[in-house]
Amino acid sequence: MRTRISYPVEVKMKAIEMRLAGIPVKQVLEELNIRNHSQLKTWMKWYRNGELHRLEQPVGKQYTFGKGPEYESETAKLQS
């Protein structure tokens, strides 16, 4: 079984920026040393859905990692 790779947020954002600039998927994968094209698809989906907090989540924790930033109260959440 392969080991999971955790890419830094900077790499994920750079990959998204490159794709938005029209750079082909294959070139993005090669330049940033990303193993799987489906990973890039996932990051792009999160970006389009405004789920940027998900780019910071650890590998394999999508189902439990906070559904956004943590807030002390509803008031604090509304103020941000």
C-alpha distances in whole Angstrom, upper triangle without the diagonal:
4,7,9,13,16,19,22,25,27,24,24,28,28,26,28,31,30,29,33,34,33,31,29,25,24,26,25,21,22,25,23,20,18,15,15,18,18,17,21,22,21,23,26,26,26,29,31,31,32,29,29,28,25,24,24,22,19,15,15,18,20,22,23,24,28,29,31,33,34,38,40,42,43,46,43,41,44,45,42
4,6,9,13,15,19,21,23,20,20,24,24,22,24,28,27,26,29,31,30,28,26,22,21,23,22,18,19,21,19,16,14,11,12,16,16,15,18,20,19,20,23,24,24,26,29,29,30,27,26,26,22,21,21,20,17,13,13,17,19,21,22,22,26,27,29,31,32,36,39,41,41,44,41,39,42,43,40
4,6,10,13,16,19,21,19,19,22,23,21,23,26,26,26,29,31,30,28,26,23,22,23,21,18,19,21,18,15,14,11,13,16,16,14,18,20,19,19,23,23,23,25,28,28,28,25,24,23,20,19,19,17,14,11,12,15,17,19,20,20,24,25,27,28,29,33,36,38,39,41,39,36,39,40,37
4,7,10,13,16,18,16,15,19,20,18,20,23,23,23,26,28,28,25,24,20,20,22,19,16,18,19,16,14,12,10,11,14,14,12,15,17,15,16,19,20,19,22,24,24,25,22,21,20,17,15,15,13,10,7,9,12,14,16,17,17,20,22,23,24,26,30,33,35,35,38,35,33,36,37,33
4,6,10,13,14,12,12,16,17,15,18,20,20,21,23,25,25,23,22,19,18,19,17,14,15,16,13,11,9,9,10,13,13,11,13,16,14,14,18,19,18,20,23,23,23,20,19,18,15,13,13,12,10,7,10,13,14,18,18,17,20,22,22,23,25,29,32,34,35,37,34,32,35,35,32
4,7,9,12,10,10,14,15,14,16,19,19,20,22,24,25,23,22,19,19,20,17,15,17,17,13,12,10,11,12,15,14,11,13,16,14,13,16,18,16,18,21,21,21,18,16,15,13,10,10,9,7,6,10,11,13,16,17,15,17,19,19,20,22,26,28,31,32,34,31,28,31,32,28
4,7,8,6,7,10,11,11,13,15,16,17,19,21,21,19,19,17,17,17,14,12,14,14,10,10,8,10,12,13,14,10,11,14,13,11,14,16,15,16,19,20,19,17,14,14,12,9,9,10,9,9,12,14,14,18,19,16,18,19,19,20,22,26,29,31,32,33,30,28,31,31,27
4,5,5,7,9,10,11,13,14,16,17,19,20,22,20,21,18,19,19,15,14,16,15,11,12,11,14,15,16,17,13,13,16,15,12,15,17,15,15,19,20,18,16,13,13,12,8,8,10,10,11,14,15,16,19,19,16,18,19,18,18,21,24,27,29,30,31,28,26,29,28,25
4,5,5,6,9,10,11,12,14,15,16,18,20,19,20,18,20,19,15,15,17,16,12,14,13,16,16,17,17,13,12,15,14,10,13,15,13,12,16,17,15,13,10,10,10,6,6,9,10,12,15,15,15,18,18,15,16,17,15,15,18,21,25,27,27,28,25,23,25,25,21
4,5,5,6,9,10,10,12,14,15,16,19,17,19,17,19,17,14,14,16,14,11,13,13,16,17,17,18,15,13,16,16,12,14,17,15,14,17,19,17,15,12,13,13,9,10,13,14,15,19,19,19,22,22,19,20,20,18,18,21,24,27,29,30,31,27,25,27,27,23
4,5,5,6,9,10,10,12,14,15,17,15,16,14,15,14,10,11,12,10,7,9,9,13,14,14,15,12,11,14,14,11,13,16,15,14,17,19,18,16,13,15,14,10,11,14,14,14,18,19,18,22,23,20,21,21,20,21,24,27,30,32,32,33,30,28,30,30,26
4,5,5,6,9,10,11,12,14,16,14,15,13,15,14,11,11,14,12,9,11,9,13,13,12,13,9,8,11,10,7,9,12,11,10,14,15,14,13,10,12,11,7,9,12,13,13,16,17,15,19,20,17,19,18,17,18,22,25,28,30,30,31,28,26,28,28,24
4,5,5,6,9,10,10,12,14,14,16,14,16,15,12,13,15,14,11,14,13,16,16,15,15,12,10,13,12,8,9,12,11,9,12,14,13,12,9,12,12,8,10,13,15,16,19,19,18,21,22,19,19,19,17,18,22,24,28,29,29,30,27,25,26,26,22
4,5,5,6,9,10,10,13,11,13,12,14,13,9,11,13,10,8,12,12,15,16,15,16,13,11,14,14,11,11,15,14,12,15,17,16,16,13,15,15,12,14,17,18,18,21,22,21,24,25,22,23,23,21,22,25,28,31,33,33,33,30,28,30,29,25
4,5,5,6,9,10,11,9,11,9,11,10,6,8,11,9,7,10,9,12,12,11,12,10,7,10,11,9,9,12,13,11,14,16,16,16,13,16,15,12,14,17,18,17,20,21,20,23,25,22,23,23,21,23,26,29,33,34,34,35,32,29,31,31,27
4,5,5,6,9,10,10,11,10,13,12,9,11,14,13,11,14,12,15,14,12,13,11,8,9,10,7,6,10,10,8,10,13,13,13,11,14,13,11,14,16,18,18,20,21,19,22,24,21,22,21,19,21,25,27,31,32,31,32,30,27,28,28,25
4,5,5,6,9,9,12,12,14,13,10,13,15,13,12,15,15,18,17,15,16,15,11,13,14,11,10,13,13,10,12,15,14,15,13,16,16,14,16,19,21,21,24,24,22,26,27,24,24,23,22,23,26,29,32,33,33,33,31,28,29,29,25
4,5,5,7,6,8,9,11,9,7,10,12,10,10,13,13,16,16,14,16,14,11,13,15,12,11,15,15,13,14,18,18,18,16,19,19,16,19,21,23,22,25,26,24,27,29,26,27,26,25,26,30,32,36,37,36,37,34,32,33,32,29
4,5,5,5,7,7,10,10,7,10,13,12,12,15,13,16,15,12,13,13,9,10,13,11,8,12,14,11,12,16,16,17,16,19,18,16,19,21,23,22,24,25,23,26,28,26,26,25,24,26,30,32,36,37,36,37,34,31,32,32,29
4,5,7,10,11,14,13,11,14,16,15,15,18,17,19,18,15,16,16,12,12,14,12,9,12,14,11,11,14,15,16,15,19,18,16,20,22,24,24,26,26,24,27,29,26,27,25,24,25,29,31,35,36,34,35,33,30,30,30,27
4,6,9,11,14,12,11,14,16,14,15,18,18,21,20,17,19,18,14,15,17,15,13,16,17,14,15,18,18,20,18,22,22,19,22,25,27,27,29,29,27,30,32,30,30,28,27,28,32,34,38,39,37,38,35,33,33,33,30
4,6,9,12,10,10,13,15,14,15,18,17,20,18,15,17,17,14,14,17,16,13,16,18,15,15,19,20,21,20,24,23,21,24,26,28,27,29,30,28,31,33,31,31,30,29,30,34,36,40,41,39,40,38,35,36,36,32
4,7,9,7,7,10,11,11,12,15,14,17,16,13,16,16,13,14,17,15,13,17,19,17,17,21,21,22,21,24,23,20,23,25,27,26,28,29,27,31,33,30,31,30,29,31,35,37,41,42,41,42,39,36,37,37,34
4,6,5,6,9,10,11,12,14,13,15,14,11,14,15,11,12,16,15,13,16,19,17,18,21,22,23,22,25,23,21,24,26,26,25,27,29,27,30,32,30,32,31,30,32,36,38,42,43,42,43,41,38,39,39,36
4,5,5,6,9,10,11,12,10,11,10,7,10,11,8,9,13,12,11,14,17,16,17,20,21,21,20,23,21,18,22,23,23,21,23,25,23,27,29,27,29,28,28,30,33,36,40,41,40,41,39,36,37,38,34
4,6,5,6,9,10,10,10,10,10,8,12,12,10,12,15,15,15,18,20,19,20,23,24,24,23,25,23,21,23,24,24,22,24,27,25,29,31,29,31,31,30,32,36,39,43,44,43,45,42,39,41,41,37
4,5,5,6,8,10,10,12,12,11,14,14,12,14,17,16,16,19,21,20,21,24,25,25,23,26,24,21,23,25,25,24,26,28,27,30,32,30,32,31,31,32,36,39,42,44,43,44,42,39,40,41,37
4,5,5,6,8,8,11,11,9,12,12,9,12,14,13,13,16,17,16,18,21,21,21,19,22,20,17,20,21,22,20,23,25,24,27,29,27,28,28,27,29,32,35,39,40,40,41,38,36,37,37,33
4,6,6,6,5,7,8,7,10,10,8,11,14,13,13,17,18,17,19,22,22,22,20,22,20,17,19,20,20,18,21,23,22,26,28,26,28,28,27,29,32,35,39,40,40,42,39,36,38,38,34
4,6,5,7,8,10,10,14,13,12,15,17,16,17,20,21,21,23,25,26,25,23,25,23,20,22,23,23,21,23,26,25,29,31,29,31,31,31,32,35,38,42,43,43,45,42,39,41,41,37
4,6,8,11,13,13,16,15,13,16,18,16,17,21,21,20,22,25,25,24,22,24,23,19,21,23,23,21,24,26,26,30,31,29,30,31,30,31,34,37,40,42,42,43,40,38,40,39,36
4,6,9,11,12,14,12,11,15,16,14,15,19,19,18,21,23,23,22,19,21,19,16,17,19,19,18,21,23,22,26,27,25,27,27,26,27,30,34,37,39,39,40,37,35,37,36,33
4,6,9,11,14,12,11,15,16,15,17,20,20,20,23,25,25,23,21,22,20,17,18,19,19,17,20,22,22,26,27,25,28,28,28,29,32,35,38,40,41,42,39,37,39,39,35
4,6,8,10,8,8,12,13,12,14,17,17,17,20,22,22,21,19,20,18,15,16,17,16,14,17,19,19,23,24,22,25,25,25,27,29,33,36,38,38,40,37,34,37,37,33
4,7,9,8,9,12,13,14,16,18,19,19,22,23,24,22,21,22,19,17,18,18,17,14,16,19,19,22,24,23,26,26,27,28,31,35,38,40,40,42,39,36,39,39,36
4,5,6,7,9,10,12,13,15,16,18,19,21,22,20,20,21,18,16,18,18,17,14,15,18,18,21,23,22,25,25,25,28,30,34,37,39,38,40,38,35,37,38,35
4,5,5,7,9,10,11,13,15,16,17,19,20,19,19,21,18,16,19,19,19,16,17,20,18,21,24,23,25,24,25,27,30,34,37,39,38,40,38,35,36,37,34
4,5,5,6,9,10,10,12,14,15,17,18,17,17,19,16,14,17,17,17,14,15,17,15,18,21,20,22,22,23,25,28,32,35,36,35,38,36,32,34,35,32
4,5,5,6,9,10,11,12,14,16,17,15,15,16,13,11,14,13,14,11,12,14,13,16,19,17,20,19,20,22,25,29,32,34,33,35,33,30,32,33,29
4,5,5,6,9,10,11,12,14,15,14,14,16,13,11,14,15,16,14,15,17,15,19,21,19,21,20,20,23,26,29,33,34,33,35,33,30,31,32,29
4,6,5,6,9,10,11,12,14,14,14,16,13,12,16,16,17,16,16,18,15,18,21,19,21,20,20,23,26,29,33,34,33,34,32,29,31,32,28
4,5,5,6,9,10,11,12,11,11,13,10,10,13,13,14,13,13,14,11,14,17,16,17,16,17,20,23,26,29,30,29,31,29,26,28,29,26
4,5,5,6,9,10,11,9,9,11,8,7,11,12,13,13,14,15,12,15,17,15,17,15,15,18,21,24,28,29,28,30,28,25,26,27,24
4,5,5,6,9,10,10,10,13,11,10,14,15,17,16,18,18,15,18,20,18,19,17,17,20,23,26,30,30,29,31,29,25,26,27,24
4,5,5,6,9,8,10,13,11,11,15,15,17,17,17,17,14,16,18,17,18,15,16,19,22,25,28,29,27,29,27,24,25,26,23
4,6,5,6,5,6,9,7,8,11,12,15,15,15,15,11,14,16,14,14,12,12,15,18,21,25,25,24,26,24,21,22,23,20
4,5,5,6,6,9,9,9,12,14,17,17,18,18,15,17,19,17,16,14,13,16,19,22,25,26,25,26,24,21,22,22,19
4,5,8,9,12,12,12,16,17,20,20,21,20,17,19,21,19,19,16,15,18,22,23,27,27,25,27,25,22,22,23,20
4,5,8,11,11,12,15,16,19,19,20,18,15,16,18,17,16,13,13,16,19,21,25,24,22,24,23,19,20,21,18
4,6,8,9,11,13,15,18,19,20,18,15,17,18,16,15,12,10,13,16,18,22,22,20,21,20,16,17,18,15
4,5,6,8,10,11,15,16,16,15,12,14,14,12,11,9,8,11,14,16,20,21,19,21,19,16,17,18,15
4,5,6,8,10,13,15,16,15,13,15,16,13,12,10,9,10,14,16,20,21,20,22,19,16,18,19,15
4,5,6,7,11,13,15,13,11,13,13,9,8,8,6,7,11,13,17,18,18,20,17,14,17,17,14
4,5,5,9,10,11,10,7,10,11,8,8,8,8,10,13,16,20,21,21,23,20,17,20,21,18
4,6,9,10,12,11,10,13,14,11,12,12,11,12,15,18,22,24,24,25,22,20,22,23,19
4,7,9,12,10,10,13,13,9,10,11,10,11,13,17,20,22,23,24,21,19,22,22,19
4,7,8,7,7,10,9,6,8,10,10,11,13,17,20,22,22,25,22,20,23,23,20
4,6,6,8,11,10,8,11,13,14,14,16,20,22,25,26,28,25,23,26,27,24
4,6,7,11,11,10,13,15,16,17,19,23,26,28,28,31,28,26,29,30,27
4,6,8,9,9,13,14,16,18,20,23,26,28,28,31,29,26,29,31,28
4,5,6,6,9,11,13,15,16,20,22,24,25,27,25,23,26,27,25
4,6,5,8,9,11,14,15,19,22,23,23,26,24,21,24,26,23
4,6,9,9,12,15,16,19,22,22,22,25,24,21,24,26,24
4,6,8,11,13,13,16,19,20,20,23,22,19,22,24,22
4,6,8,10,11,14,17,18,19,22,20,17,21,22,20
4,5,7,7,11,13,15,15,18,16,14,17,18,16
4,7,8,11,14,15,14,17,16,13,15,17,15
4,7,9,13,14,13,15,13,10,13,14,12
4,6,10,12,12,14,11,9,12,13,10
4,7,9,10,12,10,8,12,13,11
4,5,7,9,6,6,9,10,9
4,7,8,6,8,11,11,12
4,5,5,6,9,10,11
4,5,5,6,9,10
4,5,5,6,9
4,5,5,7
4,5,6
4,6
4
